[in-house]
Amino acid sequence: MAVIVHANENIDSALKRLHREVLREKILETYRNKVYRIKKSELAIEKRREWAKQKRRRRTAARRAK
């Protein structure tokens, strides 16, 4: 992964391009998962919590839409 900074390009825009590339390739997520050991049960719990949150939001939105 690399970003080439052109002669007439602003450093901020080059950093922004680098940041987008990092997000696109999920480098930070991969690093976080490899640094800490995540057990399968913890992963399942996290998924269950996320699904529950989405379910609550959908129900609330459906009630408000009535």
VENCOR-V703359 format. One record per backbone hydrogen bond with DSSP energy under -1.0 kcal/mol. NH is the residue of the N-H (numbers start at 0). CO is the residue of the C=O. Records with the same first field share a line. If there is no record, write none. Layout:
BEGIN
NH=CO  CO
END
This chain:
BEGIN
8=5
13=9
14=10
15=11
16=12
17=13
18=14
19=15
20=16
21=17
22=18
23=19
24=20
26=21
29=25
30=26
31=27
32=28
33=29
34=30
35=31
42=38
43=39
44=40
45=41
46=42
47=43
48=44
49=45
50=46
51=47
52=48
53=49
54=50
55=51
56=52
57=53
58=54
59=55
60=56
61=57
62=58
63=59
64=60
END
